[in-house]
Structures are given as C-alpha cells and as structure tokens.
C-alpha cells in the first residue's frame, strides 16, 4: 500500500492550513498555490479577519485567473 504522504492523489488544501501558517509565522494574509504538474492546480487563501480575507481572496483570484490562466467563473463564486 502506498504511503499517503507520497500518494499521487491530490486533495484541496483546507483553509485551516492557511490559518496554521498565519498563526505560526505571524502573517495577516496567506495565499497557497499548489500544483500537480499536468494534472491539477489549487489555490487556498486565508486572512485573519474579514478585511484581510477579502484581500487574500483578491490575490488568490488574481493568481488563478491572470497568472495561471484559469477561466473566469461567470457566477463569481469560489471557482
């Protein structure tokens, strides 16, 4: 059986991982960009309060759509 730590399966990175990074290293905003090259990309954002969440979300949106070329989501939600 393959070790989960080296498994090729990707899963979404939870917001709690962004919170852990913020708490551990003293940041207000965290943006995590993860890639399984040729298969999948994922972005998780975290902010310590609503204002910081909004800024982190805008950064994540910019990374996804302007840098990584993801199509825009017409509903304007988490896509």
DSSP file (Angstrom, degrees, kcal/mol; ACC not computed):
  #  RESIDUE AA STRUCTURE BP1 BP2  ACC     N-H-->O    O-->H-N    N-H-->O    O-->H-N    TCO  KAPPA ALPHA  PHI   PSI    X-CA   Y-CA   Z-CA
    1    1 A X              0   0    0      0, 0.0     2,-0.2     0, 0.0     0, 0.0   0.000 360.0 360.0 360.0 138.7    0.0    0.0    0.0
    2    2 A X        -     0   0    0      1,-0.1     2,-0.2     2,-0.0     5,-0.1  -0.532 360.0-109.9 -79.2 139.1    1.3    3.5   -0.9
    3    3 A X    >   -     0   0    0     -2,-0.2     3,-1.4     1,-0.1     4,-0.4  -0.478  21.1-133.4 -65.3 131.8    2.1    6.0    1.8
    4    4 A X  G >  S+     0   0    0      1,-0.3     3,-1.0     2,-0.2    -1,-0.1   0.823 103.4  63.7 -57.9 -32.4   -0.5    8.8    1.8
    5    5 A X  G 3  S+     0   0    0      1,-0.3    -1,-0.3     3,-0.0    -2,-0.0   0.765 113.6  32.2 -66.0 -24.7    2.3   11.4    2.1
    6    6 A X  G <  S+     0   0    0     -3,-1.4    -1,-0.3     2,-0.0    -2,-0.2   0.227  89.9 129.9-115.5  12.7    3.7   10.3   -1.3
    7    7 A X    <   -     0   0    0     -3,-1.0    -3,-0.1    -4,-0.4    -4,-0.0  -0.315  60.2-135.3 -64.9 149.4    0.4    9.4   -3.0
    8    8 A X  S    S+     0   0    0      2,-0.1     2,-0.2    28,-0.0    -1,-0.1   0.565  74.9 107.4 -82.8  -7.7   -0.3   10.9   -6.4
    9    9 A X        -     0   0    0     -5,-0.1     2,-0.3     1,-0.0    -2,-0.1  -0.509  60.2-150.3 -70.8 134.5   -3.8   11.8   -5.3
   10   10 A X        -     0   0    0     -2,-0.2     2,-0.3    26,-0.0    -2,-0.1  -0.825  13.5-174.2-105.6 148.2   -4.4   15.5   -4.7
   11   11 A X        -     0   0    0     -2,-0.3     2,-0.0    31,-0.0    31,-0.0  -0.948  37.2 -87.8-133.5 155.9   -6.9   16.9   -2.3
   12   12 A X        -     0   0    0     -2,-0.3     2,-0.6     1,-0.1    32,-0.0  -0.369  41.3-121.4 -61.0 140.1   -8.0   20.5   -1.6
   13   13 A X        -     0   0    0     19,-0.1    -1,-0.1     1,-0.0    19,-0.1  -0.765  33.9-124.9 -83.9 122.5   -5.8   22.3    0.9
   14   14 A X    >>  -     0   0    0     -2,-0.6     3,-1.7     1,-0.1     4,-0.9  -0.288  12.0-119.0 -71.9 153.8   -8.1   23.4    3.8
   15   15 A X  H 3> S+     0   0    0      1,-0.3     4,-2.3     2,-0.2     3,-0.4   0.820 112.7  70.2 -56.8 -31.3   -8.3   27.0    4.9
   16   16 A X  H 3> S+     0   0    0      1,-0.2     4,-2.3     2,-0.2    -1,-0.3   0.795  92.1  57.7 -59.6 -27.4   -7.1   25.7    8.3
   17   17 A X  H <> S+     0   0    0     -3,-1.7     4,-2.0     2,-0.2    -1,-0.2   0.895 106.6  47.9 -68.7 -39.4   -3.7   25.1    6.7
   18   18 A X  H  X S+     0   0    0     -4,-0.9     4,-2.5    -3,-0.4    -2,-0.2   0.893 111.4  50.8 -64.8 -39.8   -3.6   28.8    5.7
   19   19 A X  H  X S+     0   0    0     -4,-2.3     4,-3.1     2,-0.2     5,-0.3   0.910 108.0  52.6 -63.4 -42.4   -4.6   29.7    9.3
   20   20 A X  H  X S+     0   0    0     -4,-2.3     4,-2.6     2,-0.2     5,-0.2   0.913 110.7  47.1 -60.2 -43.1   -1.8   27.5   10.7
   21   21 A X  H  X S+     0   0    0     -4,-2.0     4,-2.5     2,-0.2     6,-0.3   0.935 113.8  48.0 -63.2 -46.4    0.8   29.2    8.5
   22   22 A X  H  X>S+     0   0    0     -4,-2.5     4,-1.5     1,-0.2     5,-1.2   0.932 116.0  43.5 -60.4 -46.6   -0.5   32.6    9.5
   23   23 A X  H  <5S+     0   0    0     -4,-3.1    -1,-0.2     1,-0.2    -2,-0.2   0.907 116.9  45.9 -66.2 -42.6   -0.6   31.8   13.2
   24   24 A X  H  <5S+     0   0    0     -4,-2.6    -2,-0.2    -5,-0.3    -1,-0.2   0.888 124.9  29.7 -69.0 -40.4    2.8   30.0   13.2
   25   25 A X  H  <5S-     0   0    0     -4,-2.5    -1,-0.2    -5,-0.2    -2,-0.2   0.406 107.6-113.2-108.0   1.3    4.7   32.7   11.2
   26   26 A X  T  <5 +     0   0    0     -4,-1.5     2,-0.3     1,-0.2    -3,-0.2   0.784  61.0 148.3  79.7  29.2    2.8   35.8   12.2
   27   27 A X      < -     0   0    0     -5,-1.2    -1,-0.2    -6,-0.3     3,-0.1  -0.677  42.8-154.2 -99.4 153.6    1.1   36.8    8.9
   28   28 A X  S    S+     0   0    0     -2,-0.3    20,-2.0     1,-0.2     2,-0.4   0.751  84.9  31.1 -88.9 -30.1   -2.2   38.5    8.3
   29   29 A X  E     -A   47   0A   0     18,-0.2     2,-0.4    19,-0.1    -1,-0.2  -0.992  64.4-174.1-135.1 137.3   -2.8   37.1    4.8
   30   30 A X  E     -A   46   0A   0     16,-2.7    16,-2.3    -2,-0.4     2,-0.4  -0.999   4.3-173.7-133.6 133.8   -1.8   33.7    3.3
   31   31 A X  E     -A   45   0A   0     -2,-0.4     2,-0.5    14,-0.2    14,-0.2  -0.993   8.4-164.9-125.6 123.2   -2.2   32.5   -0.3
   32   32 A X  E     -A   44   0A   0     12,-3.2    12,-2.2    -2,-0.4     2,-0.5  -0.936   3.5-171.8-110.9 123.4   -1.2   28.9   -1.0
   33   33 A X  E     -A   43   0A   0     -2,-0.5     2,-0.4    10,-0.2    10,-0.2  -0.970   9.9-179.3-114.5 121.7   -0.7   27.9   -4.6
   34   34 A X  E     -A   42   0A   0      8,-3.1     8,-2.7    -2,-0.5     2,-0.4  -0.946   4.5-170.3-124.3 143.4   -0.3   24.1   -5.2
   35   35 A X  E     -A   41   0A   0     -2,-0.4     2,-0.7     6,-0.2     6,-0.2  -0.996  24.3-165.0-136.1 136.1    0.3   22.3   -8.5
   36   36 A X  E >>  -A   40   0A   0      4,-3.4     3,-2.9    -2,-0.4     4,-2.3  -0.926  49.7-120.7-108.2  96.5    0.3   18.7   -9.5
   37   37 A X  T 34 S+     0   0    0     -2,-0.7     4,-0.1     1,-0.3    -2,-0.0  -0.064  88.4   5.1 -53.0 128.7    2.0   19.4  -12.8
   38   38 A X  T 34 S+     0   0    0      1,-0.1    -1,-0.3     2,-0.0     3,-0.1   0.380 133.2  53.1  81.8  -3.5   -0.1   18.4  -15.8
   39   39 A X  T <4 S-     0   0    0     -3,-2.9     2,-0.3     1,-0.3    -2,-0.2   0.704 107.1  -7.3-125.1 -52.8   -3.0   17.3  -13.6
   40   40 A X  E  <  -A   36   0A   0     -4,-2.3    -4,-3.4     2,-0.0     2,-0.3  -0.999  40.3-160.0-156.7 149.3   -4.3   19.9  -11.2
   41   41 A X  E     -A   35   0A   0     -2,-0.3     2,-0.3    -6,-0.2    -6,-0.2  -0.961  15.0-174.0-129.3 151.5   -3.8   23.3   -9.6
   42   42 A X  E     -A   34   0A   0     -8,-2.7    -8,-3.1    -2,-0.3     2,-0.4  -0.999   9.4-163.6-147.8 142.3   -5.3   24.5   -6.4
   43   43 A X  E     -A   33   0A   0     -2,-0.3     2,-0.4   -10,-0.2   -10,-0.2  -0.997   6.6-176.9-129.1 131.5   -5.4   27.9   -4.5
   44   44 A X  E     -A   32   0A   0    -12,-2.2   -12,-3.2    -2,-0.4     2,-0.3  -0.985   7.4-167.1-124.0 137.6   -6.3   28.4   -0.9
   45   45 A X  E     -A   31   0A   0     -2,-0.4     2,-0.3   -14,-0.2   -14,-0.2  -0.914   6.0-177.9-125.1 153.8   -6.5   31.8    0.8
   46   46 A X  E     -A   30   0A   0    -16,-2.3   -16,-2.7    -2,-0.3     2,-0.3  -0.992   4.5-177.3-148.1 141.4   -6.7   32.9    4.5
   47   47 A X  E     -A   29   0A   0     -2,-0.3   -18,-0.2   -18,-0.2     6,-0.2  -0.993  32.2-128.1-137.5 147.6   -7.0   36.2    6.3
   48   48 A X  S    S+     0   0    0    -20,-2.0     2,-0.3    -2,-0.3   -19,-0.1   0.716  92.5   6.1 -69.7 -20.8   -7.1   36.9   10.0
   49   49 A X  S  > S-     0   0    0    -21,-0.3     4,-3.0     1,-0.1     5,-0.2  -0.890  94.2 -82.6-148.8 179.8  -10.3   39.0    9.7
   50   50 A X  H  > S+     0   0    0     -2,-0.3     4,-2.5     1,-0.2     5,-0.2   0.903 125.6  49.7 -58.2 -44.0  -12.8   39.9    7.1
   51   51 A X  H  > S+     0   0    0      1,-0.2     4,-1.8     2,-0.2    -1,-0.2   0.926 115.2  43.6 -61.4 -44.3  -10.7   42.7    5.6
   52   52 A X  H  > S+     0   0    0      2,-0.2     4,-2.7     1,-0.2    -1,-0.2   0.858 111.4  55.0 -69.9 -34.5   -7.7   40.5    5.3
   53   53 A X  H  X S+     0   0    0     -4,-3.0     4,-2.6     2,-0.2    -2,-0.2   0.920 107.2  51.0 -61.0 -43.0   -9.8   37.6    4.0
   54   54 A X  H  X S+     0   0    0     -4,-2.5     4,-2.0    -5,-0.2    -2,-0.2   0.910 112.0  45.8 -62.2 -43.0  -11.0   39.9    1.2
   55   55 A X  H  X S+     0   0    0     -4,-1.8     4,-2.4     2,-0.2    -2,-0.2   0.930 113.4  48.9 -66.6 -45.1   -7.5   41.0    0.2
   56   56 A X  H  X S+     0   0    0     -4,-2.7     4,-2.7     1,-0.2    -2,-0.2   0.896 110.6  52.0 -61.4 -39.7   -6.2   37.4    0.3
   57   57 A X  H  X S+     0   0    0     -4,-2.6     4,-2.6     2,-0.2    -1,-0.2   0.900 108.8  50.0 -63.8 -40.7   -9.2   36.3   -1.8
   58   58 A X  H  X S+     0   0    0     -4,-2.0     4,-2.5     2,-0.2    -2,-0.2   0.900 111.1  49.4 -64.4 -39.7   -8.4   39.0   -4.4
   59   59 A X  H  X S+     0   0    0     -4,-2.4     4,-2.8     2,-0.2    -2,-0.2   0.940 111.9  48.3 -62.5 -46.2   -4.8   37.9   -4.5
   60   60 A X  H  X S+     0   0    0     -4,-2.7     4,-2.6     1,-0.2    -2,-0.2   0.903 111.0  50.9 -60.0 -41.8   -5.9   34.3   -5.0
   61   61 A X  H  X S+     0   0    0     -4,-2.6     4,-2.7     2,-0.2     5,-0.4   0.923 110.8  48.9 -61.4 -45.0   -8.3   35.4   -7.7
   62   62 A X  H  X>S+     0   0    0     -4,-2.5     4,-2.4     1,-0.2     5,-1.4   0.937 111.9  48.6 -60.7 -47.1   -5.5   37.3   -9.5
   63   63 A X  I  X>S+     0   0    0     -4,-2.8     5,-2.4     3,-0.2     4,-0.5   0.937 115.8  44.1 -58.2 -47.7   -3.1   34.3   -9.3
   64   64 A X  I  <5S+     0   0    0     -4,-2.6     6,-2.9     3,-0.2    -2,-0.2   0.937 126.7  25.8 -64.2 -48.8   -5.7   31.9  -10.6
   65   65 A X  I  <5S+     0   0    0     -4,-2.7    -3,-0.2     4,-0.2    -2,-0.2   0.836 130.0  32.7 -93.1 -34.1   -7.1   34.0  -13.5
   66   66 A X  I  <5S+     0   0    0     -4,-2.4    -3,-0.2    -5,-0.4    -2,-0.1   0.846 131.1  25.5 -93.3 -37.6   -4.4   36.4  -14.5
   67   67 A X  I  <<S+     0   0    0     -5,-1.4    -3,-0.2    -4,-0.5    -4,-0.1   0.875 130.9  34.3 -93.5 -42.7   -1.2   34.4  -13.9
   68   68 A X  S   <S-     0   0    0     -5,-2.4    -3,-0.2    -6,-0.3    -4,-0.1   0.588  99.6-126.8 -94.1 -11.6   -2.3   30.7  -14.1
   69   69 A X        +     0   0    0     -6,-0.3    -4,-0.2     1,-0.2    -5,-0.1   0.709  44.5 164.4  78.2  21.5   -4.9   31.2  -16.8
   70   70 A X        -     0   0    0     -6,-2.9    -1,-0.2    -7,-0.2     2,-0.1  -0.447  45.2-104.4 -66.0 145.3   -7.9   29.7  -15.2
   71   71 A X        -     0   0    0      1,-0.1     2,-0.1    -2,-0.1    -1,-0.1  -0.411  39.7-101.7 -67.9 148.8  -11.2   30.6  -16.9
   72   72 A X        -     0   0    0     -7,-0.1     2,-0.7    -2,-0.1    -1,-0.1  -0.432  30.2-124.3 -67.9 144.5  -13.3   33.2  -15.1
   73   73 A X    >   -     0   0    0      4,-0.2     3,-1.7     1,-0.1    -1,-0.1  -0.838  13.0-150.9 -91.5 116.9  -16.3   31.8  -13.2
   74   74 A X  T 3  S+     0   0    0     -2,-0.7    -1,-0.1     1,-0.3    -2,-0.0   0.745  94.9  58.0 -63.4 -22.2  -19.4   33.5  -14.5
   75   75 A X  T 3  S-     0   0    0     -3,-0.0    -1,-0.3     1,-0.0     3,-0.1   0.646 103.2-132.6 -80.6 -14.7  -21.2   33.1  -11.1
   76   76 A X    <   +     0   0    0     -3,-1.7    -2,-0.1     1,-0.2    -1,-0.0   0.644  63.4 123.3  75.0  13.9  -18.4   35.0   -9.4
   77   77 A X  S    S-     0   0    0      1,-0.0    -4,-0.2     2,-0.0    -1,-0.2  -0.011  82.2 -51.5 -95.2-155.5  -18.1   32.4   -6.6
   78   78 A X              0   0    0      1,-0.3    -1,-0.0    -3,-0.1    -2,-0.0   0.419 360.0 360.0 -63.3   0.5  -15.1   30.3   -5.5
   79   79 A X              0   0    0     -6,-0.0    -1,-0.3    -9,-0.0    -5,-0.1   0.448 360.0 360.0 -63.7 360.0  -14.2   29.0   -8.9
